[in-house]
Amino acid sequence: MTDRTARNQENSLAAFLAKKAEFDALLAELTQASADHFGADPETVLWGEAAWLSDATAKLKDIADQHFRRGEYEA
C-alpha cells in the first residue's frame, strides 16, 4: 500500500467514524423520544401525531431497506 493510499484510507475511516458517532447519537435521541411516545399524550393524541410518526417510520424503513438491500434496493 502506498503512503497516499494509506492516508486516503485513514481519512476515509476518520470520516466514517465521525458520521457513525453522529448517527449513533441521533439513534439514541430517537430511542429516548420513542420511549416517551414522542411527547404525545395518549389522552389527546390526534391524526397529526399519527401522520408524523408514519412519515418518520417510512424514512427509517427506507434507510433499513437500503442497508439490508430489501425492496427496491434488492440486488
matplotlib code that plots the C-alpha trace (Angstrom):
import matplotlib.pyplot as plt

x = [0.0, 1.4, 1.6, -1.1, -3.4, -2.8, -3.5, -6.7, -7.8, -7.1, -9.0, -11.9, -12.0, -11.9, -14.8, -16.8, -16.3, -17.3, -20.5, -21.2, -20.9, -23.4, -25.7, -25.5, -26.3, -29.3, -30.5, -30.1, -32.1, -34.8, -34.8, -35.4, -38.1, -39.8, -39.7, -41.6, -44.1, -42.5, -44.1, -47.7, -50.2, -52.3, -55.3, -55.1, -53.2, -54.7, -54.1, -51.3, -49.1, -50.0, -49.2, -45.9, -44.9, -46.0, -43.8, -40.8, -41.2, -41.3, -38.0, -36.4, -37.7, -36.1, -32.8, -33.1, -34.1, -31.1, -28.7, -30.2, -30.9, -34.6, -37.5, -36.4, -32.8, -32.7, -29.9]
y = [0.0, 3.4, 6.3, 8.1, 5.1, 4.6, 8.3, 8.1, 5.0, 6.7, 9.8, 7.7, 5.8, 9.0, 10.5, 7.2, 7.0, 10.7, 10.1, 6.9, 8.8, 11.3, 8.5, 6.7, 10.0, 10.5, 6.9, 7.4, 10.6, 8.9, 5.9, 8.2, 10.2, 6.9, 5.7, 8.9, 8.3, 11.3, 13.6, 12.6, 12.5, 9.3, 11.3, 13.9, 12.3, 13.2, 12.3, 14.8, 12.8, 9.6, 11.1, 12.4, 9.0, 7.3, 9.7, 9.2, 5.4, 5.4, 7.3, 4.9, 1.9, 3.3, 3.6, 0.0, -1.3, 0.4, -1.2, -4.6, -4.5, -5.1, -3.9, -1.6, -1.9, -5.6, -6.8]
z = [0.0, -0.9, 1.5, -0.4, -0.3, 3.4, 4.1, 2.0, 3.9, 7.3, 6.2, 5.0, 8.3, 10.3, 8.2, 8.6, 12.3, 12.7, 10.8, 12.7, 16.0, 14.7, 13.5, 16.9, 18.7, 16.6, 17.2, 20.9, 20.8, 18.8, 21.1, 24.1, 22.3, 21.3, 25.0, 25.8, 22.9, 21.0, 23.5, 22.5, 25.3, 24.9, 26.1, 23.4, 20.5, 17.1, 13.5, 13.2, 15.5, 13.8, 10.4, 11.6, 13.1, 9.8, 7.8, 10.2, 10.1, 6.3, 6.2, 8.7, 6.7, 3.6, 5.4, 6.7, 3.2, 1.7, 4.2, 4.1, 0.3, 0.6, -1.5, -4.3, -3.2, -3.6, -5.7]

ax = plt.figure().add_subplot(projection="3d")
ax.plot(x, y, z, "-o")
ax.set_aspect("equal")
plt.show()
